[in-house]
Structure formats: C-alpha cells, structure tokens
C-alpha cells in the first residue's frame, strides 16, 4: 500500500472514513471526532520509487 496513516486516538474506535479531498481520508469515531488521517499515494506524491515499509507506535 502507498499510504501514510497517522492516528490521534485508538484505531479500533474508527467507525467511519470520510474523503476530505486530494487523497486525504479522515478517520472518525462514533462521535464524529477525527481520530486519524490517511494520506493516499504518498510515494507517488513525493516521487519515491521504492517505498520502505515503516511502522512507528507510540504508547
């Protein structure tokens, strides 16, 4: 996948995803609060030919 996900809350609380335009997806909880953002086509947008899988978890 060529995406970047940034979470401000628990990913398990996501109940709806809403496209905000330009390859940006807002991830919302049951109350409509944005708990994450997904950027599509990251490597293509930045001109990266071979993306490197990276996962960072902060507790």
C-alpha distance matrix in Angstrom:
0.0 3.8 5.7 8.9 10.9 14.6 17.0 20.8 21.7 20.9 17.6 19.7 21.8 19.3 21.0 19.8 17.1 18.6 17.3 19.3 18.6 16.9 13.3 14.6 14.5 17.3 17.2 20.8 23.2 26.1 28.2 25.9 25.3 22.0 20.5 17.1 15.1 11.5 10.9 8.7 8.4 9.4 9.7 11.3 13.5 14.6 15.1 13.2 13.2 11.7 9.3 10.7 9.1 11.6 12.8 16.1 18.2 21.5 24.1
3.8 0.0 3.8 7.1 10.1 13.6 16.6 20.2 21.7 21.6 18.5 21.1 22.8 20.2 22.0 20.4 17.2 18.1 16.2 17.6 16.5 14.3 11.0 12.5 13.3 16.4 17.1 20.8 23.6 26.7 28.4 25.7 24.9 21.3 20.2 16.5 13.9 10.3 8.5 6.3 5.1 5.7 6.2 7.9 9.8 10.9 11.7 10.3 11.0 10.3 7.7 9.9 9.4 11.4 13.1 16.0 18.5 21.4 24.4
5.7 3.8 0.0 3.8 6.5 10.0 13.0 16.5 18.1 18.2 15.3 18.2 19.6 17.0 19.1 17.5 14.4 15.3 13.8 15.0 14.6 12.9 9.4 9.8 10.3 13.0 13.6 17.4 20.1 23.4 24.9 22.3 21.2 17.6 16.5 12.7 10.2 6.7 5.5 4.7 5.8 5.6 7.9 9.9 10.5 11.7 13.5 12.4 13.9 13.1 10.0 11.3 10.0 10.8 11.6 13.9 16.0 18.7 21.5
8.9 7.1 3.8 0.0 3.8 6.6 10.0 13.4 15.4 16.0 13.7 17.1 18.3 16.1 18.7 17.4 14.5 15.5 14.4 14.9 15.1 13.6 10.6 9.7 10.3 12.0 12.6 16.1 18.8 22.3 23.5 21.0 19.3 15.7 14.2 10.4 8.1 5.6 5.1 6.8 8.4 6.6 9.4 11.9 11.5 11.9 14.5 13.3 15.6 14.7 11.1 11.5 10.1 9.5 9.7 11.1 13.2 15.5 18.5
10.9 10.1 6.5 3.8 0.0 3.8 6.5 10.1 11.8 12.3 10.0 13.5 14.6 12.6 15.6 14.7 12.3 13.8 13.7 14.4 15.5 14.9 11.9 10.0 9.3 9.9 9.6 13.0 15.3 18.9 20.2 18.0 16.2 12.6 10.7 7.1 5.8 4.4 6.5 8.9 11.5 10.3 13.1 15.5 15.0 15.6 18.3 17.1 19.3 18.1 14.4 14.3 12.0 10.7 9.5 10.3 11.3 13.3 15.8
14.6 13.6 10.0 6.6 3.8 0.0 3.8 6.8 9.3 10.7 9.6 13.4 13.9 12.6 15.9 15.3 13.3 14.7 14.9 14.9 16.5 16.3 13.9 11.2 10.5 10.0 9.6 12.3 14.3 18.1 18.8 16.8 14.3 10.8 8.6 5.5 5.3 6.4 8.6 11.8 14.4 12.7 15.7 18.2 17.0 17.2 20.3 19.3 21.9 20.8 17.0 16.5 14.4 12.2 10.4 9.7 10.1 11.1 13.5
17.0 16.6 13.0 10.0 6.5 3.8 0.0 3.8 5.5 7.1 6.8 10.5 10.7 10.1 13.7 13.9 12.8 14.7 15.8 16.0 18.4 18.8 16.4 13.4 11.8 10.1 8.6 10.3 11.5 15.3 16.0 14.6 11.9 9.0 5.9 4.1 6.5 8.6 11.7 14.7 17.7 16.3 19.3 21.7 20.6 20.9 24.1 23.0 25.4 24.1 20.3 19.4 16.9 14.5 11.9 10.7 9.6 10.0 11.4
20.8 20.2 16.5 13.4 10.1 6.8 3.8 0.0 3.8 7.1 8.5 11.7 10.9 11.1 14.4 14.9 14.3 15.8 17.3 17.0 19.7 20.5 18.7 15.3 13.7 11.2 9.8 10.2 10.9 14.5 14.4 13.4 10.1 7.8 4.9 5.5 8.4 11.5 14.4 17.7 20.8 19.3 22.4 24.7 23.2 23.5 26.8 26.0 28.7 27.5 23.7 22.8 20.4 17.7 15.0 13.1 11.4 10.5 11.2
21.7 21.7 18.1 15.4 11.8 9.3 5.5 3.8 0.0 3.8 6.3 8.7 7.7 8.9 12.4 13.7 14.1 16.2 18.4 18.7 21.7 22.8 20.7 17.3 15.1 12.3 9.8 9.5 8.9 12.2 12.7 12.5 9.6 8.4 4.8 6.8 10.5 13.2 16.6 19.6 22.8 21.7 24.8 27.1 25.9 26.4 29.5 28.5 30.9 29.4 25.6 24.5 21.7 19.1 16.0 14.3 11.9 11.0 10.6
20.9 21.6 18.2 16.0 12.3 10.7 7.1 7.1 3.8 0.0 3.8 5.4 5.6 7.6 11.2 13.3 14.2 17.0 19.4 20.3 23.3 24.4 21.8 18.8 16.1 13.8 10.6 10.3 9.0 12.0 13.4 13.7 11.7 10.8 7.2 8.6 12.2 14.1 17.7 20.2 23.4 22.5 25.4 27.8 27.1 27.6 30.5 29.1 31.2 29.3 25.6 24.3 21.1 18.8 15.4 14.2 11.4 11.4 10.5
17.6 18.5 15.3 13.7 10.0 9.6 6.8 8.5 6.3 3.8 0.0 3.8 5.3 5.7 9.3 11.1 11.6 14.7 17.0 18.4 21.1 22.1 19.2 16.5 13.7 12.0 8.6 9.3 8.9 12.0 14.1 13.7 12.3 10.8 7.5 7.5 10.5 11.6 15.3 17.2 20.5 20.0 22.8 25.1 24.7 25.5 28.2 26.8 28.6 26.8 23.1 22.1 18.8 17.1 14.0 13.7 11.7 12.8 12.7
19.7 21.1 18.2 17.1 13.5 13.4 10.5 11.7 8.7 5.4 3.8 0.0 3.8 5.5 8.3 11.2 12.7 16.2 18.9 20.8 23.5 24.9 21.9 19.4 16.2 14.4 10.7 10.5 8.9 11.0 13.8 14.2 13.6 12.9 10.0 10.8 13.8 14.8 18.5 20.1 23.3 23.2 25.9 28.1 27.9 29.0 31.4 29.9 31.4 29.5 25.9 24.9 21.4 19.9 16.7 16.6 14.3 15.4 14.6
21.8 22.8 19.6 18.3 14.6 13.9 10.7 10.9 7.7 5.6 5.3 3.8 0.0 3.8 6.3 9.3 11.4 14.6 17.7 19.3 22.5 24.3 21.7 18.8 15.5 13.0 9.3 7.9 5.4 7.4 10.0 10.7 10.2 10.4 8.1 10.0 13.3 15.0 18.8 20.7 24.3 24.3 27.3 29.2 28.6 29.9 32.6 31.5 33.3 31.7 28.1 27.3 24.0 22.4 19.3 18.8 16.5 16.9 16.0
19.3 20.2 17.0 16.1 12.6 12.6 10.1 11.1 8.9 7.6 5.7 5.5 3.8 0.0 3.8 5.9 7.7 11.0 14.1 15.9 19.0 20.9 18.3 15.6 12.0 9.9 6.1 5.4 4.7 7.3 10.0 9.4 9.5 8.9 7.3 8.3 10.9 12.2 15.9 17.6 21.2 21.6 24.8 26.3 25.7 27.3 30.0 29.1 30.9 29.6 26.1 25.8 22.7 21.5 18.8 18.9 17.2 18.0 17.9
21.0 22.0 19.1 18.7 15.6 15.9 13.7 14.4 12.4 11.2 9.3 8.3 6.3 3.8 0.0 3.8 7.1 10.2 13.7 16.0 19.1 21.5 19.1 16.7 12.9 10.9 7.7 6.2 5.3 5.9 9.2 8.7 10.3 10.5 10.1 11.2 13.3 14.3 17.8 19.0 22.7 23.6 26.8 27.9 27.4 29.4 31.9 31.4 32.9 31.8 28.5 28.5 25.5 24.7 22.2 22.5 20.9 21.8 21.6
19.8 20.4 17.5 17.4 14.7 15.3 13.9 14.9 13.7 13.3 11.1 11.2 9.3 5.9 3.8 0.0 3.8 6.6 10.1 12.6 15.6 18.2 16.1 13.7 10.0 8.3 6.0 5.4 6.7 7.7 10.1 8.1 10.0 9.6 10.3 10.6 11.7 12.4 15.6 16.6 20.3 21.6 24.9 25.6 25.0 27.3 29.8 29.6 31.2 30.5 27.4 27.8 25.2 24.6 22.6 23.1 22.0 23.1 23.4
17.1 17.2 14.4 14.5 12.3 13.3 12.8 14.3 14.1 14.2 11.6 12.7 11.4 7.7 7.1 3.8 0.0 3.8 6.7 9.4 12.2 14.5 12.3 10.1 6.3 5.6 4.6 6.2 9.0 11.0 12.7 9.9 11.0 9.3 10.2 9.2 9.1 9.3 12.1 13.0 16.7 18.1 21.5 22.0 21.2 23.7 26.1 26.1 27.8 27.4 24.3 25.1 22.8 22.4 20.8 21.6 21.1 22.4 23.3
18.6 18.1 15.3 15.5 13.8 14.7 14.7 15.8 16.2 17.0 14.7 16.2 14.6 11.0 10.2 6.6 3.8 0.0 3.8 6.2 9.2 12.1 10.7 8.5 5.5 5.1 6.5 7.8 11.2 12.8 13.6 10.2 11.5 9.7 11.7 10.7 9.7 10.0 11.9 12.8 16.5 18.0 21.5 21.5 20.3 23.0 25.6 26.1 28.1 28.1 25.2 26.5 24.6 24.2 23.0 23.7 23.5 24.6 25.7
17.3 16.2 13.8 14.4 13.7 14.9 15.8 17.3 18.4 19.4 17.0 18.9 17.7 14.1 13.7 10.1 6.7 3.8 0.0 3.8 5.6 8.5 7.4 6.0 4.5 6.2 8.9 11.0 14.6 16.6 17.2 13.6 14.4 12.0 14.0 12.1 9.9 9.3 10.1 10.5 13.8 15.6 19.0 18.6 17.2 20.2 22.7 23.6 25.5 26.0 23.4 25.1 23.6 23.6 23.0 23.9 24.3 25.6 27.2
19.3 17.6 15.0 14.9 14.4 14.9 16.0 17.0 18.7 20.3 18.4 20.8 19.3 15.9 16.0 12.6 9.4 6.2 3.8 0.0 3.8 7.1 7.5 5.4 5.7 6.6 10.1 12.0 15.7 17.8 17.7 13.9 14.1 11.6 14.1 12.3 9.8 10.1 10.2 11.4 14.5 15.6 19.3 18.7 16.7 19.5 22.3 23.5 25.9 26.7 24.1 25.8 24.7 24.3 23.8 24.3 24.8 25.6 27.4
18.6 16.5 14.6 15.1 15.5 16.5 18.4 19.7 21.7 23.3 21.1 23.5 22.5 19.0 19.1 15.6 12.2 9.2 5.6 3.8 0.0 3.8 5.5 5.5 7.5 9.7 13.2 15.5 19.3 21.5 21.4 17.7 17.9 15.2 17.3 15.0 11.9 11.2 10.0 10.3 12.6 14.1 17.5 16.3 14.2 17.4 19.8 21.6 23.8 25.0 22.8 25.0 24.4 24.5 24.6 25.4 26.4 27.5 29.7
16.9 14.3 12.9 13.6 14.9 16.3 18.8 20.5 22.8 24.4 22.1 24.9 24.3 20.9 21.5 18.2 14.5 12.1 8.5 7.1 3.8 0.0 3.8 5.6 8.9 11.7 15.1 17.9 21.7 24.2 24.4 20.7 20.4 17.3 18.9 16.1 12.5 11.0 8.6 8.4 9.8 11.2 14.3 12.9 10.6 13.8 16.2 18.1 20.4 21.9 20.0 22.5 22.4 22.7 23.3 24.3 25.9 27.2 29.8
13.3 11.0 9.4 10.6 11.9 13.9 16.4 18.7 20.7 21.8 19.2 21.9 21.7 18.3 19.1 16.1 12.3 10.7 7.4 7.5 5.5 3.8 0.0 3.8 6.6 10.1 12.9 16.2 19.8 22.5 23.2 19.7 19.4 16.1 17.1 13.9 10.3 8.1 5.7 4.9 7.1 9.0 12.3 11.4 9.9 13.1 15.3 16.6 18.6 19.6 17.4 19.7 19.2 19.7 20.2 21.6 23.1 24.8 27.3
14.6 12.5 9.8 9.7 10.0 11.2 13.4 15.3 17.3 18.8 16.5 19.4 18.8 15.6 16.7 13.7 10.1 8.5 6.0 5.4 5.5 5.6 3.8 0.0 3.8 6.6 9.8 12.9 16.6 19.5 19.9 16.4 15.8 12.4 13.5 10.5 7.0 5.8 4.8 6.4 9.6 10.4 14.1 14.0 12.2 14.7 17.5 18.4 20.8 21.4 18.7 20.4 19.5 19.2 19.1 19.9 21.0 22.3 24.6
14.5 13.3 10.3 10.3 9.3 10.5 11.8 13.7 15.1 16.1 13.7 16.2 15.5 12.0 12.9 10.0 6.3 5.5 4.5 5.7 7.5 8.9 6.6 3.8 0.0 3.8 6.4 9.6 13.3 16.0 16.8 13.5 13.3 10.1 11.1 8.4 5.7 4.9 6.4 7.9 11.6 12.6 16.3 16.6 15.3 17.7 20.4 20.8 23.0 23.0 20.1 21.4 19.8 19.4 18.7 19.5 20.0 21.3 23.1
17.3 16.4 13.0 12.0 9.9 10.0 10.1 11.2 12.3 13.8 12.0 14.4 13.0 9.9 10.9 8.3 5.6 5.1 6.2 6.6 9.7 11.7 10.1 6.6 3.8 0.0 3.8 6.3 10.1 13.0 13.3 10.0 9.5 6.3 7.9 6.1 4.8 6.5 9.0 11.3 15.0 15.5 19.2 19.9 18.4 20.4 23.4 23.7 26.0 25.9 22.7 23.5 21.6 20.7 19.3 19.4 19.3 20.0 21.4
17.2 17.1 13.6 12.6 9.6 9.6 8.6 9.8 9.8 10.6 8.6 10.7 9.3 6.1 7.7 6.0 4.6 6.5 8.9 10.1 13.2 15.1 12.9 9.8 6.4 3.8 0.0 3.8 7.1 10.3 11.4 8.8 8.3 5.7 5.8 4.8 5.8 7.5 11.0 13.0 16.8 17.2 20.8 21.9 20.8 22.6 25.5 25.2 27.4 26.7 23.3 23.6 21.2 20.1 18.2 18.3 17.5 18.4 19.3
20.8 20.8 17.4 16.1 13.0 12.3 10.3 10.2 9.5 10.3 9.3 10.5 7.9 5.4 6.2 5.4 6.2 7.8 11.0 12.0 15.5 17.9 16.2 12.9 9.6 6.3 3.8 0.0 3.8 6.8 7.6 5.2 5.2 4.4 5.4 6.9 8.9 11.2 14.6 16.8 20.6 20.9 24.5 25.6 24.4 26.1 29.1 28.9 31.1 30.4 27.0 27.1 24.6 23.2 20.9 20.6 19.3 19.6 19.8
23.2 23.6 20.1 18.8 15.3 14.3 11.5 10.9 8.9 9.0 8.9 8.9 5.4 4.7 5.3 6.7 9.0 11.2 14.6 15.7 19.3 21.7 19.8 16.6 13.3 10.1 7.1 3.8 0.0 3.8 5.4 5.3 5.5 6.6 6.5 9.1 12.0 14.3 17.9 20.0 23.8 24.1 27.5 28.9 27.8 29.4 32.4 31.9 34.0 33.0 29.4 29.2 26.4 24.8 22.1 21.5 19.6 19.6 19.2
26.1 26.7 23.4 22.3 18.9 18.1 15.3 14.5 12.2 12.0 12.0 11.0 7.4 7.3 5.9 7.7 11.0 12.8 16.6 17.8 21.5 24.2 22.5 19.5 16.0 13.0 10.3 6.8 3.8 0.0 3.8 5.5 7.4 9.7 10.2 12.9 15.6 17.7 21.2 23.1 26.9 27.4 30.9 32.0 31.0 32.8 35.7 35.4 37.3 36.3 32.9 32.7 29.8 28.4 25.6 25.1 23.0 23.0 22.2
28.2 28.4 24.9 23.5 20.2 18.8 16.0 14.4 12.7 13.4 14.1 13.8 10.0 10.0 9.2 10.1 12.7 13.6 17.2 17.7 21.4 24.4 23.2 19.9 16.8 13.3 11.4 7.6 5.4 3.8 0.0 3.8 5.5 8.9 10.3 13.4 16.0 18.7 22.0 24.3 28.1 28.4 32.0 33.1 31.6 33.4 36.5 36.4 38.7 37.9 34.4 34.3 31.6 29.9 27.2 26.3 24.2 23.7 22.9
25.9 25.7 22.3 21.0 18.0 16.8 14.6 13.4 12.5 13.7 13.7 14.2 10.7 9.4 8.7 8.1 9.9 10.2 13.6 13.9 17.7 20.7 19.7 16.4 13.5 10.0 8.8 5.2 5.3 5.5 3.8 0.0 3.8 6.4 8.9 11.4 13.2 15.9 18.9 21.2 25.0 25.4 29.1 29.9 28.3 30.3 33.4 33.5 35.8 35.4 31.9 32.2 29.7 28.2 25.9 25.2 23.6 23.3 23.1
25.3 24.9 21.2 19.3 16.2 14.3 11.9 10.1 9.6 11.7 12.3 13.6 10.2 9.5 10.3 10.0 11.0 11.5 14.4 14.1 17.9 20.4 19.4 15.8 13.3 9.5 8.3 5.2 5.5 7.4 5.5 3.8 0.0 3.8 6.1 9.2 11.5 14.7 17.8 20.5 24.2 24.1 27.8 29.0 27.2 28.7 32.0 32.0 34.6 34.0 30.4 30.4 28.0 26.1 23.7 22.6 20.9 20.3 20.1
22.0 21.3 17.6 15.7 12.6 10.8 9.0 7.8 8.4 10.8 10.8 12.9 10.4 8.9 10.5 9.6 9.3 9.7 12.0 11.6 15.2 17.3 16.1 12.4 10.1 6.3 5.7 4.4 6.6 9.7 8.9 6.4 3.8 0.0 3.8 5.7 7.7 11.1 14.1 17.0 20.6 20.3 24.0 25.3 23.5 24.9 28.2 28.2 30.8 30.3 26.8 26.8 24.6 22.8 20.6 19.7 18.5 18.2 18.6
20.5 20.2 16.5 14.2 10.7 8.6 5.9 4.9 4.8 7.2 7.5 10.0 8.1 7.3 10.1 10.3 10.2 11.7 14.0 14.1 17.3 18.9 17.1 13.5 11.1 7.9 5.8 5.4 6.5 10.2 10.3 8.9 6.1 3.8 0.0 3.8 7.3 10.5 13.8 16.8 20.4 19.7 23.2 24.9 23.5 24.5 27.8 27.2 29.7 28.8 25.1 24.7 22.2 20.2 17.6 16.5 15.0 14.7 15.1
17.1 16.5 12.7 10.4 7.1 5.5 4.1 5.5 6.8 8.6 7.5 10.8 10.0 8.3 11.2 10.6 9.2 10.7 12.1 12.3 15.0 16.1 13.9 10.5 8.4 6.1 4.8 6.9 9.1 12.9 13.4 11.4 9.2 5.7 3.8 0.0 3.8 6.8 10.2 13.2 16.7 16.0 19.4 21.2 19.8 20.9 24.0 23.5 26.0 25.1 21.4 21.3 18.9 17.1 15.0 14.3 13.6 14.1 15.3
15.1 13.9 10.2 8.1 5.8 5.3 6.5 8.4 10.5 12.2 10.5 13.8 13.3 10.9 13.3 11.7 9.1 9.7 9.9 9.8 11.9 12.5 10.3 7.0 5.7 4.8 5.8 8.9 12.0 15.6 16.0 13.2 11.5 7.7 7.3 3.8 0.0 3.8 6.6 9.9 13.3 12.7 16.3 17.8 16.3 17.6 20.7 20.5 23.1 22.6 19.2 19.5 17.7 16.3 15.0 14.9 15.1 15.9 17.8
11.5 10.3 6.7 5.6 4.4 6.4 8.6 11.5 13.2 14.1 11.6 14.8 15.0 12.2 14.3 12.4 9.3 10.0 9.3 10.1 11.2 11.0 8.1 5.8 4.9 6.5 7.5 11.2 14.3 17.7 18.7 15.9 14.7 11.1 10.5 6.8 3.8 0.0 3.8 6.4 9.9 9.8 13.3 14.7 13.7 15.3 18.1 17.7 20.0 19.5 16.2 17.0 15.2 14.6 13.8 14.7 15.6 17.2 19.5
10.9 8.5 5.5 5.1 6.5 8.6 11.7 14.4 16.6 17.7 15.3 18.5 18.8 15.9 17.8 15.6 12.1 11.9 10.1 10.2 10.0 8.6 5.7 4.8 6.4 9.0 11.0 14.6 17.9 21.2 22.0 18.9 17.8 14.1 13.8 10.2 6.6 3.8 0.0 3.8 6.8 6.5 10.2 11.2 9.9 11.7 14.5 14.7 17.1 17.2 14.2 15.6 14.7 14.5 14.8 15.9 17.5 19.2 21.9
8.7 6.3 4.7 6.8 8.9 11.8 14.7 17.7 19.6 20.2 17.2 20.1 20.7 17.6 19.0 16.6 13.0 12.8 10.5 11.4 10.3 8.4 4.9 6.4 7.9 11.3 13.0 16.8 20.0 23.1 24.3 21.2 20.5 17.0 16.8 13.2 9.9 6.4 3.8 0.0 3.8 5.6 8.8 9.0 8.7 11.3 13.3 13.5 15.2 15.5 13.0 15.1 14.4 15.2 16.0 17.9 19.8 22.0 24.7
8.4 5.1 5.8 8.4 11.5 14.4 17.7 20.8 22.8 23.4 20.5 23.3 24.3 21.2 22.7 20.3 16.7 16.5 13.8 14.5 12.6 9.8 7.1 9.6 11.6 15.0 16.8 20.6 23.8 26.9 28.1 25.0 24.2 20.6 20.4 16.7 13.3 9.9 6.8 3.8 0.0 3.8 5.8 5.3 6.0 8.6 9.9 10.2 11.7 12.6 10.7 13.5 13.8 15.2 16.8 19.0 21.5 23.9 26.9
9.4 5.7 5.6 6.6 10.3 12.7 16.3 19.3 21.7 22.5 20.0 23.2 24.3 21.6 23.6 21.6 18.1 18.0 15.6 15.6 14.1 11.2 9.0 10.4 12.6 15.5 17.2 20.9 24.1 27.4 28.4 25.4 24.1 20.3 19.7 16.0 12.7 9.8 6.5 5.6 3.8 0.0 3.8 5.5 5.1 6.1 8.4 8.2 10.7 11.3 8.9 11.3 11.9 12.8 14.6 16.4 19.2 21.4 24.7
9.7 6.2 7.9 9.4 13.1 15.7 19.3 22.4 24.8 25.4 22.8 25.9 27.3 24.8 26.8 24.9 21.5 21.5 19.0 19.3 17.5 14.3 12.3 14.1 16.3 19.2 20.8 24.5 27.5 30.9 32.0 29.1 27.8 24.0 23.2 19.4 16.3 13.3 10.2 8.8 5.8 3.8 0.0 3.8 5.4 5.2 5.7 4.7 6.9 7.8 6.2 9.4 11.0 12.6 15.3 17.5 20.7 23.2 26.6
11.3 7.9 9.9 11.9 15.5 18.2 21.7 24.7 27.1 27.8 25.1 28.1 29.2 26.3 27.9 25.6 22.0 21.5 18.6 18.7 16.3 12.9 11.4 14.0 16.6 19.9 21.9 25.6 28.9 32.0 33.1 29.9 29.0 25.3 24.9 21.2 17.8 14.7 11.2 9.0 5.3 5.5 3.8 0.0 3.8 5.5 5.0 6.2 7.6 9.8 9.3 12.9 14.5 16.4 18.9 21.1 24.1 26.5 29.9
13.5 9.8 10.5 11.5 15.0 17.0 20.6 23.2 25.9 27.1 24.7 27.9 28.6 25.7 27.4 25.0 21.2 20.3 17.2 16.7 14.2 10.6 9.9 12.2 15.3 18.4 20.8 24.4 27.8 31.0 31.6 28.3 27.2 23.5 23.5 19.8 16.3 13.7 9.9 8.7 6.0 5.1 5.4 3.8 0.0 3.8 5.6 7.8 10.5 12.6 11.6 14.7 16.1 17.2 19.4 21.0 23.9 25.9 29.2
14.6 10.9 11.7 11.9 15.6 17.2 20.9 23.5 26.4 27.6 25.5 29.0 29.9 27.3 29.4 27.3 23.7 23.0 20.2 19.5 17.4 13.8 13.1 14.7 17.7 20.4 22.6 26.1 29.4 32.8 33.4 30.3 28.7 24.9 24.5 20.9 17.6 15.3 11.7 11.3 8.6 6.1 5.2 5.5 3.8 0.0 3.8 5.6 9.0 11.1 10.2 12.9 15.0 15.8 18.4 19.8 23.0 24.8 28.4
15.1 11.7 13.5 14.5 18.3 20.3 24.1 26.8 29.5 30.5 28.2 31.4 32.6 30.0 31.9 29.8 26.1 25.6 22.7 22.3 19.8 16.2 15.3 17.5 20.4 23.4 25.5 29.1 32.4 35.7 36.5 33.4 32.0 28.2 27.8 24.0 20.7 18.1 14.5 13.3 9.9 8.4 5.7 5.0 5.6 3.8 0.0 3.8 6.3 9.3 9.7 13.0 15.6 17.1 20.2 22.0 25.4 27.5 31.1
13.2 10.3 12.4 13.3 17.1 19.3 23.0 26.0 28.5 29.1 26.8 29.9 31.5 29.1 31.4 29.6 26.1 26.1 23.6 23.5 21.6 18.1 16.6 18.4 20.8 23.7 25.2 28.9 31.9 35.4 36.4 33.5 32.0 28.2 27.2 23.5 20.5 17.7 14.7 13.5 10.2 8.2 4.7 6.2 7.8 5.6 3.8 0.0 3.8 5.8 6.2 9.3 12.3 14.1 17.4 19.5 23.0 25.4 29.0
13.2 11.0 13.9 15.6 19.3 21.9 25.4 28.7 30.9 31.2 28.6 31.4 33.3 30.9 32.9 31.2 27.8 28.1 25.5 25.9 23.8 20.4 18.6 20.8 23.0 26.0 27.4 31.1 34.0 37.3 38.7 35.8 34.6 30.8 29.7 26.0 23.1 20.0 17.1 15.2 11.7 10.7 6.9 7.6 10.5 9.0 6.3 3.8 0.0 3.8 6.4 9.7 12.8 15.4 18.8 21.4 25.0 27.7 31.2
11.7 10.3 13.1 14.7 18.1 20.8 24.1 27.5 29.4 29.3 26.8 29.5 31.7 29.6 31.8 30.5 27.4 28.1 26.0 26.7 25.0 21.9 19.6 21.4 23.0 25.9 26.7 30.4 33.0 36.3 37.9 35.4 34.0 30.3 28.8 25.1 22.6 19.5 17.2 15.5 12.6 11.3 7.8 9.8 12.6 11.1 9.3 5.8 3.8 0.0 3.8 6.5 9.6 12.5 16.1 19.0 22.5 25.5 28.9
9.3 7.7 10.0 11.1 14.4 17.0 20.3 23.7 25.6 25.6 23.1 25.9 28.1 26.1 28.5 27.4 24.3 25.2 23.4 24.1 22.8 20.0 17.4 18.7 20.1 22.7 23.3 27.0 29.4 32.9 34.4 31.9 30.4 26.8 25.1 21.4 19.2 16.2 14.2 13.0 10.7 8.9 6.2 9.3 11.6 10.2 9.7 6.2 6.4 3.8 0.0 3.8 6.4 9.1 12.5 15.4 18.9 21.8 25.2
10.7 9.9 11.3 11.5 14.3 16.5 19.4 22.8 24.5 24.3 22.1 24.9 27.3 25.8 28.5 27.8 25.1 26.5 25.1 25.8 25.0 22.5 19.7 20.4 21.4 23.5 23.6 27.1 29.2 32.7 34.3 32.2 30.4 26.8 24.7 21.3 19.5 17.0 15.6 15.1 13.5 11.3 9.4 12.9 14.7 12.9 13.0 9.3 9.7 6.5 3.8 0.0 3.8 6.2 9.9 12.8 16.3 19.3 22.7
9.1 9.4 10.0 10.1 12.0 14.4 16.9 20.4 21.7 21.1 18.8 21.4 24.0 22.7 25.5 25.2 22.8 24.6 23.6 24.7 24.4 22.4 19.2 19.5 19.8 21.6 21.2 24.6 26.4 29.8 31.6 29.7 28.0 24.6 22.2 18.9 17.7 15.2 14.7 14.4 13.8 11.9 11.0 14.5 16.1 15.0 15.6 12.3 12.8 9.6 6.4 3.8 0.0 3.8 6.9 10.3 13.5 16.9 20.0
11.6 11.4 10.8 9.5 10.7 12.2 14.5 17.7 19.1 18.8 17.1 19.9 22.4 21.5 24.7 24.6 22.4 24.2 23.6 24.3 24.5 22.7 19.7 19.2 19.4 20.7 20.1 23.2 24.8 28.4 29.9 28.2 26.1 22.8 20.2 17.1 16.3 14.6 14.5 15.2 15.2 12.8 12.6 16.4 17.2 15.8 17.1 14.1 15.4 12.5 9.1 6.2 3.8 0.0 3.8 6.7 10.1 13.3 16.5
12.8 13.1 11.6 9.7 9.5 10.4 11.9 15.0 16.0 15.4 14.0 16.7 19.3 18.8 22.2 22.6 20.8 23.0 23.0 23.8 24.6 23.3 20.2 19.1 18.7 19.3 18.2 20.9 22.1 25.6 27.2 25.9 23.7 20.6 17.6 15.0 15.0 13.8 14.8 16.0 16.8 14.6 15.3 18.9 19.4 18.4 20.2 17.4 18.8 16.1 12.5 9.9 6.9 3.8 0.0 3.8 6.6 10.1 13.1
16.1 16.0 13.9 11.1 10.3 9.7 10.7 13.1 14.3 14.2 13.7 16.6 18.8 18.9 22.5 23.1 21.6 23.7 23.9 24.3 25.4 24.3 21.6 19.9 19.5 19.4 18.3 20.6 21.5 25.1 26.3 25.2 22.6 19.7 16.5 14.3 14.9 14.7 15.9 17.9 19.0 16.4 17.5 21.1 21.0 19.8 22.0 19.5 21.4 19.0 15.4 12.8 10.3 6.7 3.8 0.0 3.8 6.6 10.0
18.2 18.5 16.0 13.2 11.3 10.1 9.6 11.4 11.9 11.4 11.7 14.3 16.5 17.2 20.9 22.0 21.1 23.5 24.3 24.8 26.4 25.9 23.1 21.0 20.0 19.3 17.5 19.3 19.6 23.0 24.2 23.6 20.9 18.5 15.0 13.6 15.1 15.6 17.5 19.8 21.5 19.2 20.7 24.1 23.9 23.0 25.4 23.0 25.0 22.5 18.9 16.3 13.5 10.1 6.6 3.8 0.0 3.8 6.5
21.5 21.4 18.7 15.5 13.3 11.1 10.0 10.5 11.0 11.4 12.8 15.4 16.9 18.0 21.8 23.1 22.4 24.6 25.6 25.6 27.5 27.2 24.8 22.3 21.3 20.0 18.4 19.6 19.6 23.0 23.7 23.3 20.3 18.2 14.7 14.1 15.9 17.2 19.2 22.0 23.9 21.4 23.2 26.5 25.9 24.8 27.5 25.4 27.7 25.5 21.8 19.3 16.9 13.3 10.1 6.6 3.8 0.0 3.8
24.1 24.4 21.5 18.5 15.8 13.5 11.4 11.2 10.6 10.5 12.7 14.6 16.0 17.9 21.6 23.4 23.3 25.7 27.2 27.4 29.7 29.8 27.3 24.6 23.1 21.4 19.3 19.8 19.2 22.2 22.9 23.1 20.1 18.6 15.1 15.3 17.8 19.5 21.9 24.7 26.9 24.7 26.6 29.9 29.2 28.4 31.1 29.0 31.2 28.9 25.2 22.7 20.0 16.5 13.1 10.0 6.5 3.8 0.0
